Amino acid sequence: AQHSGALDSAIEAEREESQKLQQSTWKLVEESIADLREHQSDALNSRVEAESEERHKLRQDAWKFVEETSSVLRDTLNSAVEAERAKRLQLQQNTWKLIAEEISNLKAQQC
């Protein structure tokens, strides 16, 4: 009976030790899962922030391209308008010169 009591005590002690070990193992598993989730969350937040910064940079680059392109187009258009004005002015001058010559010729014929 004494052996049976000692054996029962040893079995009970082993069961308690096993239960404590199981509880501490589960606690470690839960902490590890929490750490992994936090790490994943940090990694995800970092990736989202990096992608947001990349989108912002792309948006800035796009606006810079639009501004540069519109500047070139504006300069080209201004040059074309200026060239057209110069042609029109030259045409007007030539026309007035022809009119003056014609008037001069008519006056010469009348005399």
NUMILO-758094 format. One record per residue: residue number from 1; residue in three letters; x, y, z of N, C-alpha, C, O in turn. Coordinates in steps of 0.02 Angstrom, whole numbers, plus 50000, padded with zeros to 5 digits. Layout:
<pts>
     k     r      nx      ny      nz     cax     cay     caz      cx      cy      cz      ox      oy      oz
   NUM   ALA       X       Y       Z       X       Y       Z       X       Y       Z       X       Y       Z
...
</pts>
This chain:
<pts>
     k     r      nx      ny      nz     cax     cay     caz      cx      cy      cz      ox      oy      oz
     1   ALA   50042   49941   50000   50000   50000   50000   50044   50062   50000   50027   50113   49971
     2   GLN   50102   50056   50034   50147   50114   50036   50175   50129   49968   50182   50187   49949
     3   HIS   50190   50076   49930   50215   50085   49861   50161   50116   49818   50175   50159   49776
     4   SER   50098   50094   49829   50043   50120   49789   50032   50194   49803   50018   50232   49756
     5   GLY   50039   50216   49865   50032   50286   49884   50088   50328   49854   50077   50383   49829
     6   ALA   50149   50301   49857   50207   50337   49829   50201   50341   49753   50216   50392   49723
     7   LEU   50177   50286   49724   50168   50284   49651   50114   50334   49631   50122   50371   49582
     8   ASP   50059   50335   49668   50005   50383   49654   50030   50455   49660   50014   50497   49619
     9   SER   50070   50469   49712   50098   50536   49722   50145   50554   49665   50144   50611   49641
    10   ALA   50186   50506   49643   50232   50519   49588   50194   50531   49524   50211   50575   49484
    11   ILE   50140   50491   49514   50099   50500   49453   50064   50569   49455   50062   50604   49405
    12   GLU   50039   50587   49513   50005   50652   49521   50054   50709   49511   50039   50758   49477
    13   ALA   50113   50703   49539   50166   50754   49530   50185   50760   49456   50195   50815   49430
    14   GLU   50191   50703   49423   50207   50701   49352   50152   50734   49311   50165   50771   49264
    15   ARG   50089   50721   49330   50032   50749   49295   50031   50825   49304   50019   50862   49256
    16   GLU   50044   50849   49365   50046   50921   49379   50103   50954   49340   50094   51008   49311
    17   GLU   50161   50922   49340   50219   50948   49303   50204   50951   49228   50222   50998   49194
    18   SER   50170   50899   49203   50152   50895   49133   50102   50951   49116   50107   50983   49064
    19   GLN   50055   50963   49161   50005   51015   49151   50038   51084   49152   50022   51127   49111
    20   LYS   50085   51095   49198   50121   51159   49201   50162   51169   49137   50164   51224   49109
    21   LEU   50194   51116   49114   50233   51119   49053   50188   51135   48993   50206   51175   48950
    22   GLN   50130   51103   48992   50083   51115   48937   50059   51188   48939   50054   51221   48887
    23   GLN   50043   51213   48999   50020   51282   49005   50075   51331   48984   50061   51380   48948
    24   SER   50136   51319   49006   50191   51364   48987   50205   51359   48912   50223   51409   48880
    25   THR   50196   51299   48884   50205   51291   48812   50153   51331   48774   50169   51366   48726
    26   TRP   50089   51327   48796   50036   51364   48764   50046   51439   48771   50033   51478   48725
    27   LYS   50071   51460   48829   50085   51531   48840   50139   51554   48791   50134   51608   48762
    28   LEU   50192   51513   48783   50244   51530   48734   50217   51533   48663   50235   51578   48625
    29   VAL   50173   51486   48646   50143   51485   48579   50102   51548   48569   50107   51581   48517
    30   GLU   50061   51566   48619   50019   51626   48613   50062   51689   48607   50047   51733   48567
    31   GLU   50116   51693   48646   50161   51750   48642   50195   51753   48574   50203   51807   48545
    32   SER   50215   51695   48549   50247   51692   48483   50199   51715   48429   50218   51752   48383
    33   ILE   50136   51692   48433   50086   51712   48384   50075   51788   48389   50071   51821   48337
    34   ALA   50070   51815   48449   50061   51887   48458   50121   51925   48429   50113   51976   48396
    35   ASP   50182   51900   48442   50242   51932   48414   50241   51930   48338   50258   51980   48305
    36   LEU   50222   51872   48310   50218   51866   48237   50167   51914   48207   50180   51947   48157
    37   ARG   50109   51919   48240   50057   51965   48215   50082   52037   48218   50071   52076   48171
    38   GLU   50115   52054   48273   50142   52122   48279   50195   52135   48226   50196   52189   48195
    39   HIS   50238   52085   48215   50290   52092   48164   50259   52099   48094   50279   52141   48054
    40   GLN   50208   52057   48080   50174   52061   48016   50139   52128   48008   50141   52158   47954
    41   SER   50109   52152   48062   50075   52216   48059   50126   52272   48046   50113   52316   48006
    42   ASP   50183   52270   48081   50235   52320   48070   50261   52316   47998   50271   52367   47965
    43   ALA   50271   52255   47974   50296   52246   47906   50245   52271   47855   50263   52304   47807
    44   LEU   50182   52256   47868   50129   52279   47823   50124   52355   47824   50118   52387   47771
    45   ASN   50127   52384   47884   50125   52457   47889   50184   52489   47852   50176   52539   47818
    46   SER   50243   52459   47859   50302   52485   47824   50293   52480   47749   50310   52527   47712
    47   ARG   50266   52424   47725   50255   52415   47654   50203   52465   47628   50212   52494   47574
    48   VAL   50149   52474   47666   50097   52522   47646   50126   52592   47643   50113   52630   47597
    49   GLU   50167   52609   47693   50198   52676   47694   50246   52684   47635   50247   52737   47603
    50   ALA   50285   52632   47620   50331   52636   47563   50293   52644   47498   50313   52683   47454
    51   GLU   50238   52606   47490   50198   52612   47429   50165   52680   47424   50159   52708   47370
    52   SER   50144   52707   47481   50115   52774   47482   50166   52826   47461   50151   52872   47422
    53   GLU   50227   52819   47487   50281   52865   47467   50297   52858   47393   50309   52908   47359
    54   GLU   50296   52797   47368   50310   52785   47297   50255   52817   47253   50270   52848   47203
    55   ARG   50191   52809   47274   50136   52840   47237   50144   52916   47238   50133   52949   47187
    56   HIS   50162   52944   47295   50172   53016   47301   50227   53039   47254   50220   53091   47220
    57   LYS   50282   53002   47252   50338   53019   47208   50317   53014   47134   50333   53057   47094
    58   LEU   50280   52961   47117   50256   52954   47049   50209   53012   47030   50213   53038   46974
    59   ARG   50166   53032   47077   50121   53088   47065   50161   53152   47053   50146   53192   47008
    60   GLN   50213   53162   47095   50256   53221   47087   50291   53220   47019   50294   53270   46984
    61   ASP   50318   53161   47001   50352   53154   46936   50303   53168   46879   50322   53199   46829
    62   ALA   50242   53143   46885   50192   53154   46833   50177   53228   46825   50173   53254   46770
    63   TRP   50168   53263   46882   50154   53335   46878   50214   53373   46849   50205   53420   46810
    64   LYS   50274   53352   46868   50334   53384   46841   50335   53376   46765   50350   53423   46728
    65   PHE   50320   53315   46741   50318   53301   46669   50265   53344   46635   50277   53373   46582
    66   VAL   50205   53350   46666   50152   53390   46638   50174   53463   46634   50163   53497   46584
    67   GLU   50204   53488   46688   50227   53557   46688   50280   53570   46635   50277   53619   46599
    68   GLU   50328   53524   46630   50381   53532   46579   50352   53528   46509   50369   53567   46465
    69   THR   50307   53480   46499   50276   53472   46433   50234   53533   46415   50238   53558   46359
    70   SER   50195   53557   46463   50153   53615   46448   50197   53677   46436   50179   53720   46396
    71   SER   50253   53681   46471   50299   53737   46460   50328   53734   46389   50330   53785   46355
    72   VAL   50348   53675   46367   50375   53667   46299   50320   53683   46248   50333   53718   46199
    73   LEU   50260   53657   46260   50204   53671   46214   50188   53745   46211   50176   53773   46158
    74   ARG   50188   53777   46270   50174   53849   46273   50228   53888   46234   50212   53933   46196
    75   ASP   50292   53870   46245   50346   53903   46209   50340   53893   46133   50349   53939   46094
    76   THR   50323   53832   46114   50315   53816   46042   50257   53856   46013   50263   53884   45959
    77   LEU   50202   53857   46049   50144   53895   46025   50160   53969   46021   50142   54002   45972
    78   ASN   50193   53996   46072   50211   54067   46071   50257   54082   46011   50250   54134   45979
    79   SER   50305   54037   45998   50350   54046   45940   50310   54045   45875   50323   54086   45831
    80   ALA   50263   53999   45869   50222   53995   45808   50180   54057   45800   50174   54083   45744
    81   VAL   50150   54082   45854   50109   54143   45852   50153   54202   45831   50134   54242   45789
    82   GLU   50212   54206   45861   50258   54261   45845   50280   54258   45772   50283   54309   45738
    83   ALA   50294   54199   45747   50313   54191   45677   50255   54211   45631   50266   54244   45580
    84   GLU   50194   54193   45650   50135   54211   45610   50125   54287   45610   50108   54316   45559
    85   ARG   50135   54319   45668   50130   54392   45672   50182   54425   45627   50167   54473   45591
    86   ALA   50244   54399   45629   50297   54427   45588   50280   54420   45513   50291   54467   45475
    87   LYS   50252   54363   45494   50232   54353   45423   50177   54402   45404   50179   54432   45351
    88   ARG   50127   54409   45449   50071   54453   45435   50096   54526   45429   50073   54563   45385
    89   LEU   50141   54546   45473   50169   54614   45471   50207   54625   45406   50201   54677   45374
    90   GLN   50247   54575   45387   50285   54580   45324   50237   54585   45264   50248   54623   45217
    91   LEU   50183   54545   45266   50133   54547   45213   50100   54616   45210   50089   54643   45156
    92   GLN   50083   54644   45268   50053   54710   45270   50101   54763   45242   50082   54806   45203
    93   GLN   50165   54757   45262   50214   54805   45237   50222   54799   45161   50225   54849   45125
    94   ASN   50224   54737   45137   50229   54726   45065   50168   54754   45028   50174   54784   44975
    95   THR   50109   54744   45058   50047   54768   45028   50048   54844   45024   50032   54873   44972
    96   TRP   50067   54877   45080   50070   54951   45080   50122   54976   45031   50113   55028   44999
    97   LYS   50177   54940   45026   50230   54959   44978   50203   54955   44907   50214   55000   44866
    98   LEU   50166   54901   44891   50136   54893   44825   50085   54948   44811   50082   54975   44756
    99   ILE   50044   54963   44863   49994   55016   44855   50028   55083   44841   50007   55121   44798
   100   ALA   50081   55097   44879   50118   55160   44870   50149   55163   44801   50148   55215   44768
   101   GLU   50177   55107   44778   50206   55105   44710   50152   55116   44657   50163   55151   44608
   102   GLU   50094   55084   44668   50039   55091   44621   50015   55163   44617   50001   55190   44564
   103   ILE   50009   55194   44676   49988   55265   44679   50039   55308   44643   50023   55353   44605
   104   SER   50103   55293   44657   50157   55331   44625   50154   55324   44549   50163   55373   44513
   105   ASN   50142   55263   44526   50137   55249   44454   50078   55286   44423   50083   55315   44369
   106   LEU   50021   55285   44459   49961   55319   44433   49974   55395   44428   49953   55426   44380
   107   LYS   50007   55423   44478   50023   55494   44478   50070   55510   44420   50062   55561   44386
   108   ALA   50118   55467   44408   50166   55478   44354   50130   55475   44287   50148   55512   44241
   109   GLN   50080   55431   44280   50043   55424   44216   49999   55487   44204   49989   55506   44147
   110   GLN   49975   55517   44257   49930   55575   44250   49970   55636   44230   49942   55682   44200
   111   CYS   50032   55638   44244   50072   55698   44228   50098   55699   44158   50132   55746   44139
</pts>
